[in-house]
Amino acid sequence: MAQDYKIEVKELLKQSGNYFLELKNDKSLEYANSALQLSIQNDDNEYAAKAYNLIGLNFNEYSDVQKAIEYYEKGIEYAERTSNDTIKAWIYNNLGNAYAYSAVDVAKGIEYYEKGLYHSEKFEDEGEIMYSKLNMIEPYFNTGFYEKGRQYLNEVKEVVENGEYLESKITFSILNALYYEHFKDFKKAESYYLKAVSFCQQNDIDYLLTNVENVYGSVSKFYFDRKNYEKAYLFLRRQDSIKDKIYNEERINAVKLVGNDIEEQESKRKIERIESERLIQEQQIKNNKIVLILLVAMFTILTLFAFTLYKNNLERRSTNMELVNTNNALVFAKEKAEKALSVKSQFISTISHELRTPLYGVIGTTDIIEEEHAELENSPHLKALKFSANYLLSLVNDILIVYKIEEQKVVLESNLFHLKDKLETIRDSLETICRKNNNKIVVEVAPDVPEYLIGDNIRLSQIIINLLSNSLKFTNNGKVSISVSNVSNEGDMHKLKFVVADTGIGIPKNSLDTVFEKFVQLERKEDDYQGTGLGLTIVKKLVDIFGGQILLESEEHVGTTITITLPFQSGDNSKDQFLKNIEVDLSLSVPYKILVVEDNKINQAVTKRLLENHNFSCEIVDNGYAAIDLLQKNKFDAILMDINMPLINGFDTSKIIREKGYTLPIIAVTAFDRQEIEEKAKQAQINEIIVKPFDSSKLFEVIRSLLKTS
């Protein structure tokens, strides 16, 4: 019999809901109040929450927002005592409506909508999730977040269009109209307004008349703003007609009368709660007296115990102060170390970006000279310039990358290269240093060494250049040799021995153990012997990464010999592909159009010339906003996007481009390290990353691949 009340409460709530839909709000309030009394009498939190929700809905219907909020909040108080996510979702959404659409506090309204959506998603009700998202859209529009609102419109589109909820179709159409009206697409806006009107004309539910009245008002204002006063007046008359039907004085008075009764009963319930709490407090006071007596007894005992502890604490205090001071010193040292680490990381990132940007201009210009002046193709000076520029880039990177090596962030690449050509190119690039000290460089490669190798040729070049440079600086009127021999091989894998020997001044025995340490420079009289102190450090660390060994032998006034052994794979079987790649035509027969987004004027000129030399046409803008505007006017096949720009960076620019529906390839061309930006580039839907400065063939290979895919 104890559960019989639930049947009665359920029926009362059902009748209240039906009367609400028929706009018989006085009847709806009466039945909801009866259900509330029964629920509270039986301590049923769930039904009490539903009754308060209905009472709030009725008050909100007649624009008594403060009362509606008051009853919704009471409903939430009861709903939070239950595990029913459905009723929580209802009330939070209704609270959002009360705050947002009545302009009480739009931000707070959105906060309540978010809570409603959270509970809707918990019980996976597609319809409730749809209404939660629809509710949030107009407040986002009203606060200027149109793209955020548009995101929710896209998410509910399929559910609304495939569903049978007339209210959602009306709301969806109006929100689309508001969106397009804001962006001045008045043709689309009008079509959505008229679609909303057509849905309103299908309505036969009294409750939705409020929505219909709002629709006619919005359409009237739209036509009024467009100076179409005839249509504006037509929809204004329709709005007034429905408003008179909904908000006539007789119905408003009836609702007020029932509302007063409910307020009176709420006051009685409040008084009863206060009286009940008073009786509980009196009982607590009696209990507290007993507790107080016990506490006095305990206090006496504890006082005696505390006196005993006091002496011990005096001794401990001195020890604790020492510990506190020590701990403070450790905390300070830790914070200082963390700050230093952060400053170091920021320095590495900044200096890497700032040096790579001008280097792009140097290397890009070299590539352009090589392409535009075919007669210089075999010029040793141009080759030396190009090699030196690329080596300068590698040197800049490696001075900074010493730290990354220690953090195990360097990964070896695998490329096919001609070993002897590589060594001779290195020799030619060092000719100036060689002549300065009247030295000679000898390159010897044993016959059993594969002609082509597969491995990281850039890292190998860095090792050899550092060793040869050191030998040349410490040798006068002598010879520096680099010889390569095959130590052993298993299948295609070869262990090669590289020996760099000089007839220079040698290294003192007491310095042999320190030459591979960072920033260590041997004390010399001549200025030429000074350097960064990183050359041999880089060599040692790179050899370790290769998994090789290094041996240093030196005798003062006789010379120095450094022997390293490194593993490489034979590339003789792949040399045909290597030769084919040398002669590949990087130009395209189709005149693709590229949008270049770059703020550096020199880099703009270099990139433009590189593209035009390979049958591309391009337009250049120096910030992201200009790029977005130009995309709306002209058609492009791909975008080269700088990352570090004023006004708006490349990531945010790319996100906006994708949000607007553009699918053309976006290639980030940046001086930032790839590892630093890879995750952000992925989030911005950037297709590929090219780090400046770069080999122009690499850029055109990436462009060609992406254009072919798209």
C-alpha positions as CSV (number, residue, x, y, z in Angstrom):
1,M,0.0,0.0,0.0
2,A,3.0,2.3,0.6
3,Q,3.6,2.6,-3.2
4,D,-0.1,3.5,-4.0
5,Y,0.7,7.2,-3.8
6,K,3.1,6.8,-6.7
7,I,0.3,5.9,-9.1
8,E,-1.7,8.9,-7.9
9,V,1.4,11.3,-8.2
10,K,2.2,9.9,-11.7
11,E,-1.3,10.6,-12.9
12,L,-1.3,14.1,-11.4
13,L,2.0,14.9,-13.1
14,K,0.6,13.5,-16.4
15,Q,-2.5,15.7,-16.2
16,S,-0.4,18.8,-15.3
17,G,1.8,18.2,-18.3
18,N,-1.2,17.8,-20.7
19,Y,-2.8,21.0,-19.4
20,F,0.6,22.8,-19.9
21,L,0.7,21.7,-23.5
22,E,-2.9,23.0,-23.9
23,L,-1.8,26.4,-22.4
24,K,-4.3,25.8,-19.5
25,N,-1.6,26.9,-17.1
26,D,-3.8,27.5,-14.0
27,K,-5.0,23.8,-14.2
28,S,-1.4,22.7,-14.9
29,L,-0.2,24.5,-11.7
30,E,-3.0,23.0,-9.6
31,Y,-2.2,19.4,-10.6
32,A,1.6,20.0,-10.2
33,N,1.1,21.4,-6.7
34,S,-1.1,18.4,-5.7
35,A,1.6,16.1,-6.9
36,L,4.3,18.1,-5.0
37,Q,2.4,17.8,-1.7
38,L,2.0,14.0,-2.1
39,S,5.7,13.6,-3.1
40,I,7.0,15.7,-0.1
41,Q,4.7,13.8,2.3
42,N,6.2,10.5,1.1
43,D,9.8,11.8,0.9
44,D,9.9,11.1,-2.8
45,N,12.7,13.3,-4.2
46,E,12.3,12.3,-7.8
47,Y,8.6,13.1,-8.1
48,A,9.1,16.3,-6.0
49,A,11.8,17.4,-8.5
50,K,9.4,16.7,-11.5
51,A,6.6,18.7,-9.8
52,Y,8.8,21.7,-9.1
53,N,10.0,21.5,-12.8
54,L,6.4,21.7,-14.0
55,I,5.6,24.6,-11.7
56,G,8.7,26.5,-13.0
57,L,7.7,25.8,-16.6
58,N,4.3,27.4,-16.0
59,F,5.7,30.5,-14.4
60,N,8.3,30.8,-17.1
61,E,5.6,30.6,-19.7
62,Y,4.1,33.8,-18.4
63,S,7.5,35.6,-18.1
64,D,7.6,35.4,-14.3
65,V,11.3,34.5,-14.7
66,Q,12.4,35.0,-11.1
67,K,9.7,32.7,-9.7
68,A,10.5,30.2,-12.4
69,I,14.2,30.2,-11.4
70,E,13.2,29.8,-7.8
71,Y,11.1,26.7,-8.5
72,Y,13.7,25.2,-10.9
73,E,16.4,25.6,-8.2
74,K,14.1,23.8,-5.7
75,G,13.7,21.1,-8.3
76,I,17.4,20.7,-8.8
77,E,17.9,20.5,-5.0
78,Y,15.6,17.4,-4.9
79,A,16.9,16.0,-8.2
80,E,20.5,16.0,-7.0
81,R,19.4,13.6,-4.2
82,T,18.5,11.0,-6.9
83,S,20.4,9.2,-9.6
84,N,17.9,10.2,-12.2
85,D,19.9,12.0,-15.0
86,T,16.8,12.5,-17.1
87,I,15.1,14.9,-14.6
88,K,18.5,16.6,-14.0
89,A,18.9,17.2,-17.7
90,W,15.3,18.7,-17.9
91,I,15.7,21.1,-15.1
92,Y,19.2,22.3,-16.0
93,N,18.0,23.0,-19.5
94,N,15.0,24.9,-18.2
95,L,17.2,26.9,-15.9
96,G,19.4,27.7,-18.9
97,N,16.3,28.9,-20.8
98,A,15.3,31.1,-17.9
99,Y,18.7,32.8,-17.6
100,A,19.7,32.9,-21.2
101,Y,16.5,33.8,-23.1
102,S,15.3,36.2,-20.5
103,A,18.7,38.0,-20.6
104,V,19.1,37.5,-16.8
105,D,22.6,36.1,-17.1
106,V,23.5,34.6,-20.5
107,A,26.8,33.2,-19.3
108,K,25.2,31.5,-16.4
109,G,22.5,30.2,-18.8
110,I,25.2,28.5,-21.0
111,E,26.7,27.0,-17.9
112,Y,23.4,25.4,-17.0
113,Y,23.0,24.2,-20.6
114,E,26.4,22.5,-20.4
115,K,25.2,20.7,-17.2
116,G,22.0,19.6,-19.0
117,L,24.0,18.3,-21.9
118,Y,26.3,16.4,-19.6
119,H,23.3,14.5,-18.0
120,S,21.6,14.0,-21.4
121,E,24.8,12.3,-22.7
122,K,25.0,10.1,-19.6
123,F,21.6,8.4,-20.3
124,E,22.3,8.6,-24.1
125,D,18.9,10.1,-25.1
126,E,19.3,11.3,-28.7
127,G,16.3,13.7,-28.4
128,E,17.4,15.3,-25.1
129,I,21.0,15.7,-26.4
130,M,19.6,17.4,-29.5
131,Y,17.5,19.8,-27.5
132,S,20.4,20.5,-25.1
133,K,22.6,21.5,-28.1
134,L,19.8,23.5,-29.8
135,N,19.3,25.5,-26.6
136,M,22.9,26.6,-26.4
137,I,23.2,27.9,-30.0
138,E,21.3,31.2,-29.7
139,P,23.1,32.3,-26.5
140,Y,26.4,31.6,-28.3
141,F,25.2,33.7,-31.2
142,N,24.1,36.5,-28.8
143,T,27.5,36.6,-27.2
144,G,29.3,36.7,-30.6
145,F,30.5,33.0,-30.7
146,Y,28.9,32.2,-34.1
147,E,31.3,29.5,-35.0
148,K,30.8,27.7,-31.7
149,G,27.0,27.9,-32.3
150,R,27.5,26.7,-35.9
151,Q,29.3,23.7,-34.6
152,Y,26.3,22.6,-32.6
153,L,24.0,23.3,-35.5
154,N,26.0,20.9,-37.6
155,E,26.0,18.3,-34.9
156,V,22.1,18.2,-34.5
157,K,21.3,18.7,-38.3
158,E,20.8,15.0,-39.0
159,V,18.7,14.2,-35.9
160,V,16.5,17.3,-36.5
161,E,15.9,16.6,-40.2
162,N,15.2,12.9,-39.7
163,G,13.2,13.3,-36.6
164,E,9.5,14.1,-36.1
165,Y,9.8,16.9,-33.5
166,L,8.2,20.0,-35.0
167,E,9.5,22.2,-32.2
168,S,13.1,21.2,-33.1
169,K,12.6,21.8,-36.8
170,I,11.2,25.3,-36.1
171,T,14.1,26.1,-33.8
172,F,16.7,24.7,-36.2
173,S,15.4,26.8,-39.1
174,I,15.3,30.0,-37.0
175,L,18.9,29.5,-35.8
176,N,20.1,28.9,-39.3
177,A,18.3,32.1,-40.4
178,L,20.0,34.1,-37.5
179,Y,23.4,32.7,-38.5
180,Y,23.1,33.7,-42.2
181,E,21.5,37.0,-41.4
182,H,24.5,37.9,-39.1
183,F,26.9,37.0,-42.0
184,K,24.7,39.1,-44.4
185,D,23.7,36.1,-46.6
186,F,20.1,37.5,-46.6
187,K,18.9,35.1,-49.3
188,K,19.8,32.0,-47.3
189,A,18.5,33.7,-44.1
190,E,15.1,34.5,-45.8
191,S,14.8,30.9,-47.0
192,Y,15.3,29.5,-43.4
193,Y,12.9,32.1,-42.0
194,L,10.2,31.0,-44.5
195,K,11.0,27.4,-43.7
196,A,10.4,28.1,-40.0
197,V,7.1,29.8,-41.0
198,S,6.0,26.7,-43.0
199,F,6.7,24.5,-40.0
200,C,4.7,26.9,-37.8
201,Q,1.7,26.5,-40.1
202,Q,1.8,22.7,-39.5
203,N,1.5,23.2,-35.8
204,D,-1.6,22.0,-33.9
205,I,-0.1,22.0,-30.4
206,D,-1.1,25.0,-28.2
207,Y,2.2,24.9,-26.3
208,L,4.2,25.6,-29.4
209,L,2.2,28.8,-30.0
210,T,4.9,30.5,-28.0
211,N,7.5,29.4,-30.5
212,V,5.2,30.4,-33.4
213,E,4.8,33.9,-31.9
214,N,8.6,34.3,-31.6
215,V,9.1,33.1,-35.2
216,Y,6.6,35.6,-36.6
217,G,8.3,38.4,-34.5
218,S,11.7,37.4,-35.8
219,V,10.5,37.3,-39.5
220,S,8.7,40.6,-39.1
221,K,11.9,42.2,-37.8
222,F,13.9,40.6,-40.6
223,Y,11.7,42.2,-43.3
224,F,11.5,45.5,-41.4
225,D,15.4,45.6,-41.4
226,R,15.3,44.9,-45.2
227,K,12.8,47.8,-45.6
228,N,10.1,45.3,-46.9
229,Y,7.5,47.0,-44.7
230,E,4.5,45.2,-46.3
231,K,5.7,41.7,-45.2
232,A,7.0,43.0,-41.9
233,Y,3.5,44.3,-41.1
234,L,1.9,41.0,-42.2
235,F,4.0,38.9,-39.8
236,L,3.7,41.5,-37.0
237,R,-0.1,41.2,-37.2
238,R,0.2,37.4,-37.0
239,Q,2.5,37.8,-34.0
240,D,0.0,40.1,-32.2
241,S,-2.9,37.7,-33.0
242,I,-1.1,34.8,-31.3
243,K,0.2,36.9,-28.4
244,D,-3.4,37.9,-27.6
245,K,-4.4,34.3,-27.6
246,I,-1.6,33.2,-25.3
247,Y,-1.4,36.1,-22.9
248,N,-5.0,37.3,-22.5
249,E,-5.8,38.9,-19.2
250,E,-8.3,36.2,-18.0
251,R,-5.7,33.5,-18.2
252,I,-3.0,35.6,-16.7
253,N,-5.2,36.3,-13.6
254,A,-6.1,32.6,-13.3
255,V,-2.4,31.7,-13.3
256,K,-1.6,34.4,-10.7
257,L,-4.4,33.1,-8.4
258,V,-3.1,29.6,-8.5
259,G,0.4,30.8,-8.2
260,N,-0.5,32.7,-5.0
261,D,-2.0,29.5,-3.5
262,I,1.2,27.7,-4.3
263,E,3.4,30.4,-2.8
264,E,1.2,30.3,0.4
265,Q,1.7,26.5,0.7
266,E,5.4,26.9,0.0
267,S,5.6,29.3,2.9
268,K,3.7,26.9,5.2
269,R,6.1,24.1,4.2
270,K,9.1,26.4,4.9
271,I,7.7,27.3,8.4
272,E,7.2,23.6,9.1
273,R,10.8,22.9,8.1
274,I,12.0,25.7,10.4
275,E,10.0,24.4,13.3
276,S,11.3,20.9,12.7
277,E,14.9,22.2,12.5
278,R,14.3,24.1,15.8
279,L,13.3,20.9,17.6
280,I,16.3,19.1,16.3
281,Q,18.6,21.9,17.4
282,E,17.1,21.8,21.0
283,Q,17.9,18.1,21.1
284,Q,21.3,18.8,19.8
285,I,21.9,21.4,22.6
286,K,21.0,18.8,25.3
287,N,23.4,16.4,23.7
288,N,26.0,19.0,23.5
289,K,25.8,19.6,27.3
290,I,26.7,16.0,27.9
291,V,29.5,16.2,25.4
292,L,30.8,19.4,27.0
293,I,31.1,17.7,30.4
294,L,33.1,14.9,28.8
295,L,35.2,17.4,27.0
296,V,36.2,19.1,30.2
297,A,37.3,15.8,31.7
298,M,39.2,15.0,28.6
299,F,40.7,18.5,28.6
300,T,42.1,18.0,32.1
301,I,43.7,14.8,31.1
302,L,45.1,16.3,27.9
303,T,46.5,19.3,29.8
304,L,48.6,17.0,31.9
305,F,49.7,15.1,28.8
306,A,50.5,18.3,26.9
307,F,52.7,19.5,29.7
308,T,54.7,16.3,29.3
309,L,55.0,16.9,25.6
310,Y,56.0,20.5,25.9
311,K,59.5,19.8,27.0
312,N,59.9,17.3,24.2
313,N,58.6,19.8,21.7
314,L,61.1,22.5,22.8
315,E,63.9,20.1,21.8
316,R,62.1,19.1,18.5
317,R,61.5,22.8,17.6
318,S,65.1,23.5,17.1
319,T,65.5,20.4,15.0
320,N,62.4,21.2,13.0
321,M,63.7,24.8,12.3
322,E,66.8,23.3,10.8
323,L,64.7,21.0,8.7
324,V,62.5,23.8,7.5
325,N,65.4,26.0,6.5
326,T,67.0,23.0,4.7
327,N,63.7,22.2,3.0
328,N,63.3,25.9,1.9
329,A,66.7,25.9,0.5
330,L,66.0,22.7,-1.5
331,V,62.7,24.2,-2.8
332,F,64.4,27.4,-3.8
333,A,67.1,25.4,-5.6
334,K,64.5,23.2,-7.3
335,E,62.5,26.3,-8.5
336,K,65.8,27.9,-9.7
337,A,66.7,24.7,-11.6
338,E,63.3,24.4,-13.2
339,K,63.4,28.1,-14.2
340,A,66.9,27.6,-15.7
341,L,65.6,24.5,-17.6
342,S,62.6,26.5,-18.9
343,V,64.9,29.4,-20.0
344,K,67.2,27.0,-21.7
345,S,64.4,25.3,-23.6
346,Q,63.0,28.7,-24.6
347,F,66.4,29.9,-25.7
348,I,66.9,26.8,-27.9
349,S,63.5,27.2,-29.5
350,T,63.9,30.9,-30.1
351,I,67.4,30.9,-31.4
352,S,66.7,27.9,-33.7
353,H,63.7,29.8,-35.2
354,E,65.5,33.2,-35.5
355,L,68.6,31.7,-37.2
356,R,66.7,29.4,-39.6
357,T,64.6,32.2,-41.0
358,P,67.5,34.2,-42.6
359,L,69.2,31.0,-43.6
360,Y,66.2,30.2,-45.7
361,G,66.9,33.3,-47.7
362,V,70.5,32.3,-48.2
363,I,69.9,28.7,-49.2
364,G,66.8,29.6,-51.3
365,T,68.8,32.3,-53.2
366,T,71.6,29.7,-53.9
367,D,69.0,27.3,-55.3
368,I,67.6,30.1,-57.5
369,I,71.0,31.0,-58.8
370,E,71.7,27.3,-59.6
371,E,68.4,27.0,-61.5
372,E,68.5,30.3,-63.4
373,H,72.2,30.1,-64.4
374,A,72.7,26.7,-66.0
375,E,76.3,27.7,-67.0
376,L,77.2,27.7,-63.2
377,E,76.0,24.1,-62.7
378,N,79.5,22.7,-62.5
379,S,81.0,25.7,-60.8
380,P,83.1,24.6,-57.8
381,H,82.5,28.0,-56.2
382,L,78.7,27.6,-56.4
383,K,78.9,24.0,-55.1
384,A,81.1,25.2,-52.2
385,L,78.7,28.1,-51.5
386,K,75.7,25.7,-51.5
387,F,77.4,23.1,-49.5
388,S,78.7,25.7,-47.0
389,A,75.2,27.2,-46.7
390,N,73.7,23.8,-46.0
391,Y,76.6,23.0,-43.6
392,L,76.0,26.4,-41.8
393,L,72.4,25.3,-41.3
394,S,73.6,21.9,-40.0
395,L,76.1,23.6,-37.7
396,V,73.5,26.0,-36.3
397,N,71.2,23.1,-35.7
398,D,73.9,21.0,-34.1
399,I,75.2,23.6,-31.8
400,L,71.7,23.8,-30.4
401,I,71.0,20.0,-30.9
402,V,73.8,19.0,-28.4
403,Y,71.2,19.5,-25.8
404,K,68.6,17.4,-27.7
405,I,71.2,14.6,-28.1
406,E,71.5,14.5,-24.4
407,E,67.7,14.3,-24.1
408,Q,67.7,11.4,-26.7
409,K,65.6,13.3,-29.2
410,V,67.9,12.9,-32.3
411,V,66.9,10.2,-34.8
412,L,69.2,9.1,-37.6
413,E,67.8,9.3,-41.2
414,S,68.4,6.8,-43.9
415,N,69.4,8.3,-47.3
416,L,71.3,6.9,-50.4
417,F,74.5,8.8,-51.2
418,H,77.8,8.5,-53.1
419,L,80.5,8.3,-50.5
420,K,83.5,9.6,-52.5
421,D,81.5,12.5,-54.0
422,K,80.4,13.4,-50.5
423,L,84.0,13.4,-49.2
424,E,85.3,15.4,-52.2
425,T,82.6,18.0,-51.7
426,I,83.6,18.3,-48.1
427,R,87.2,18.7,-49.2
428,D,86.3,21.5,-51.7
429,S,84.2,23.3,-49.1
430,L,87.3,23.5,-46.7
431,E,89.6,24.7,-49.4
432,T,89.7,28.3,-48.0
433,I,90.8,27.0,-44.5
434,C,93.3,24.7,-46.2
435,R,95.0,27.5,-48.2
436,K,95.2,29.8,-45.2
437,N,97.6,27.4,-43.4
438,N,99.2,26.1,-46.6
439,N,97.9,22.6,-46.1
440,K,96.8,19.8,-48.4
441,I,93.8,17.5,-48.0
442,V,94.1,13.9,-49.3
443,V,91.0,11.7,-49.7
444,E,91.4,8.0,-50.0
445,V,88.6,5.4,-50.3
446,A,89.6,1.7,-50.4
447,P,88.4,-0.4,-53.4
448,D,86.4,-2.8,-51.1
449,V,84.3,0.1,-49.7
450,P,80.8,0.2,-51.4
451,E,80.5,3.1,-53.9
452,Y,77.0,4.0,-52.6
453,L,75.9,3.9,-49.0
454,I,72.6,4.0,-47.2
455,G,72.6,6.0,-43.9
456,D,72.5,9.5,-42.5
457,N,74.9,11.3,-44.8
458,I,74.3,14.7,-43.1
459,R,75.4,13.4,-39.7
460,L,78.4,11.7,-41.3
461,S,79.3,15.0,-43.0
462,Q,79.1,16.8,-39.7
463,I,81.5,14.3,-38.1
464,I,84.0,14.5,-41.0
465,I,83.8,18.3,-41.3
466,N,84.4,18.8,-37.6
467,L,87.4,16.4,-37.6
468,L,89.0,17.9,-40.8
469,S,88.4,21.5,-39.6
470,N,90.1,20.8,-36.3
471,S,93.1,19.2,-38.1
472,L,93.4,22.1,-40.6
473,K,93.4,24.7,-37.8
474,F,96.1,22.9,-35.8
475,T,98.3,22.1,-38.9
476,N,100.6,24.5,-40.8
477,N,102.5,23.6,-44.1
478,G,101.4,20.0,-43.7
479,K,98.9,17.3,-44.8
480,V,95.5,16.3,-43.5
481,S,94.1,13.0,-44.8
482,I,90.8,11.2,-44.6
483,S,90.8,7.5,-45.5
484,V,88.0,5.0,-45.5
485,S,88.4,1.2,-45.4
486,N,86.1,-1.8,-44.9
487,V,86.6,-3.4,-41.5
488,S,84.0,-6.2,-41.9
489,N,80.6,-6.9,-43.4
490,E,77.6,-9.1,-42.9
491,G,75.4,-9.2,-46.1
492,D,74.7,-5.5,-47.0
493,M,75.8,-4.1,-43.7
494,H,79.4,-2.8,-43.6
495,K,81.5,-1.6,-40.7
496,L,83.6,1.2,-42.1
497,K,86.7,2.7,-40.6
498,F,87.2,6.5,-41.1
499,V,90.7,7.7,-40.2
500,V,91.5,11.5,-40.1
501,A,95.2,12.1,-39.6
502,D,97.2,15.3,-39.6
503,T,100.8,16.4,-39.2
504,G,99.9,19.2,-36.8
505,I,101.1,20.3,-33.4
506,G,99.3,17.5,-31.5
507,I,97.6,17.5,-28.2
508,P,99.3,17.4,-24.8
509,K,98.8,14.1,-22.9
510,N,97.1,15.9,-19.9
511,S,94.4,17.3,-22.3
512,L,93.5,14.0,-24.1
513,D,90.8,13.1,-21.6
514,T,89.0,16.5,-21.8
515,V,88.9,17.3,-25.6
516,F,85.5,15.6,-26.1
517,E,83.8,17.6,-23.3
518,K,81.5,20.6,-24.1
519,F,83.1,24.0,-24.5
520,V,86.6,22.8,-23.7
521,Q,89.3,24.7,-25.6
522,L,92.9,23.9,-25.4
523,E,95.0,26.9,-24.5
524,R,96.8,28.2,-27.6
525,K,98.8,31.4,-28.3
526,E,97.5,31.9,-31.8
527,D,94.0,33.3,-32.3
528,D,93.3,30.8,-35.2
529,Y,93.2,28.0,-32.7
530,Q,90.1,29.3,-30.9
531,G,86.6,27.9,-31.6
532,T,83.3,27.1,-29.9
533,G,84.6,24.1,-28.1
534,L,81.7,22.0,-29.4
535,G,83.3,20.4,-32.5
536,L,84.7,17.2,-30.9
537,T,81.7,17.1,-28.5
538,I,79.3,16.9,-31.4
539,V,81.6,14.2,-33.1
540,K,81.6,12.0,-30.0
541,K,77.9,12.3,-29.4
542,L,77.0,11.6,-33.1
543,V,79.4,8.6,-33.2
544,D,77.5,7.2,-30.1
545,I,74.2,7.7,-31.8
546,F,75.5,5.8,-34.9
547,G,76.5,3.0,-32.5
548,G,80.1,3.4,-33.5
549,Q,83.5,3.8,-31.7
550,I,86.0,6.6,-31.6
551,L,89.8,6.4,-30.8
552,L,92.1,9.5,-30.4
553,E,95.9,9.2,-30.7
554,S,98.1,12.2,-30.5
555,E,101.8,13.2,-29.9
556,E,102.9,16.8,-29.5
557,H,104.8,18.2,-32.5
558,V,104.1,15.0,-34.5
559,G,100.3,15.1,-35.2
560,T,96.9,13.7,-34.3
561,T,95.0,10.6,-35.6
562,I,91.3,10.1,-34.9
563,T,89.8,6.7,-35.9
564,I,86.1,6.1,-36.0
565,T,84.2,3.0,-37.0
566,L,80.5,3.4,-38.2
567,P,77.9,1.0,-39.6
568,F,76.4,1.6,-43.0
569,Q,74.3,-0.4,-45.5
570,S,75.6,-0.9,-49.0
571,G,73.6,1.1,-51.6
572,D,75.2,-0.3,-54.7
573,N,72.0,-2.2,-55.6
574,S,70.0,1.1,-55.4
575,K,72.4,3.4,-57.4
576,D,70.2,3.4,-60.5
577,Q,67.4,5.0,-58.5
578,F,69.9,7.5,-57.1
579,L,71.0,8.5,-60.6
580,K,67.4,8.8,-61.7
581,N,66.6,11.1,-58.8
582,I,69.5,13.4,-59.7
583,E,67.9,14.2,-63.1
584,V,64.3,14.3,-62.0
585,D,62.3,17.2,-63.4
586,L,60.7,19.0,-60.5
587,S,58.6,21.3,-62.7
588,L,54.9,20.6,-63.5
589,S,53.2,20.9,-66.8
590,V,50.0,22.2,-65.1
591,P,50.2,25.8,-64.0
592,Y,49.1,25.2,-60.4
593,K,48.3,28.3,-58.3
594,I,49.8,28.5,-54.8
595,L,48.8,30.9,-52.0
596,V,52.0,31.9,-49.9
597,V,51.3,33.2,-46.4
598,E,54.6,34.7,-45.2
599,D,55.4,37.9,-43.3
600,N,59.2,38.0,-44.1
601,K,59.8,40.1,-47.2
602,I,63.1,38.3,-48.2
603,N,61.5,34.9,-47.7
604,Q,58.5,36.1,-49.8
605,A,60.8,36.9,-52.7
606,V,62.8,33.6,-52.4
607,T,59.6,31.5,-52.3
608,K,58.0,33.3,-55.1
609,R,61.0,32.9,-57.4
610,L,61.4,29.2,-56.5
611,L,57.7,28.6,-57.4
612,E,57.7,30.6,-60.6
613,N,60.8,28.8,-61.8
614,H,58.9,25.5,-61.5
615,N,55.8,26.5,-63.5
616,F,53.7,27.6,-60.5
617,S,51.9,30.8,-60.2
618,C,51.5,32.3,-56.7
619,E,50.0,35.2,-54.7
620,I,51.6,36.3,-51.5
621,V,50.0,37.8,-48.3
622,D,51.7,38.6,-45.1
623,N,49.1,37.6,-42.5
624,G,46.5,35.0,-41.9
625,Y,43.4,37.3,-42.1
626,A,44.5,38.4,-45.6
627,A,44.9,34.8,-46.6
628,I,41.3,34.0,-45.5
629,D,39.9,37.0,-47.4
630,L,41.8,36.1,-50.6
631,L,40.6,32.4,-50.4
632,Q,37.0,33.7,-50.6
633,K,37.8,35.7,-53.8
634,N,40.2,33.4,-55.7
635,K,40.8,29.7,-56.2
636,F,44.1,28.1,-55.2
637,D,45.5,24.6,-55.5
638,A,47.6,24.7,-52.3
639,I,48.7,26.9,-49.4
640,L,52.3,27.4,-48.1
641,M,51.6,28.6,-44.5
642,D,54.2,30.3,-42.2
643,I,53.5,29.6,-38.5
644,N,55.1,32.6,-36.6
645,M,53.2,35.6,-38.0
646,P,51.7,38.8,-36.5
647,L,48.0,39.3,-35.9
648,I,47.2,35.6,-36.2
649,N,49.5,32.6,-36.3
650,G,49.5,29.8,-38.9
651,F,47.7,27.3,-36.7
652,D,44.7,29.5,-36.0
653,T,44.6,30.6,-39.7
654,S,44.5,26.9,-40.8
655,K,41.8,26.1,-38.3
656,I,39.6,28.9,-39.6
657,I,40.2,27.8,-43.2
658,R,39.2,24.3,-42.4
659,E,36.1,25.5,-40.5
660,K,35.0,27.4,-43.6
661,G,35.1,24.1,-45.6
662,Y,38.3,24.6,-47.6
663,T,40.0,21.2,-48.3
664,L,43.0,22.3,-50.4
665,P,46.4,21.1,-49.1
666,I,48.0,23.3,-46.4
667,I,51.8,22.9,-46.1
668,A,53.4,24.5,-43.0
669,V,56.7,26.2,-44.1
670,T,58.3,27.2,-40.8
671,A,61.6,27.7,-39.0
672,F,60.3,25.9,-35.9
673,D,61.6,22.4,-35.1
674,R,59.2,19.8,-36.5
675,Q,58.9,18.0,-33.2
676,E,57.8,21.2,-31.5
677,I,54.8,21.9,-33.7
678,E,53.8,18.4,-35.0
679,E,50.9,17.9,-32.6
680,K,49.5,21.5,-33.1
681,A,49.8,21.1,-36.9
682,K,47.8,17.9,-36.7
683,Q,45.1,19.6,-34.7
684,A,44.9,22.5,-37.2
685,Q,44.5,19.9,-40.1
686,I,47.8,21.0,-41.7
687,N,48.8,18.3,-44.3
688,E,52.6,18.5,-44.1
689,I,55.5,20.3,-42.4
690,I,58.6,21.6,-44.2
691,V,61.3,23.1,-41.9
692,K,63.1,26.2,-43.2
693,P,65.6,26.3,-44.7
694,F,65.0,23.3,-46.9
695,D,66.0,21.6,-50.1
696,S,63.8,23.0,-52.8
697,S,63.4,19.6,-54.4
698,K,61.9,18.4,-51.1
699,L,59.3,21.2,-51.2
700,F,58.2,20.4,-54.8
701,E,58.1,16.7,-54.1
702,V,55.7,17.4,-51.2
703,I,53.6,19.8,-53.3
704,R,53.4,17.4,-56.2
705,S,52.5,14.5,-53.9
706,L,49.7,16.4,-52.1
707,L,48.2,17.8,-55.4
708,K,48.2,14.4,-56.9
709,T,46.4,13.0,-53.8
710,S,43.8,15.8,-53.7
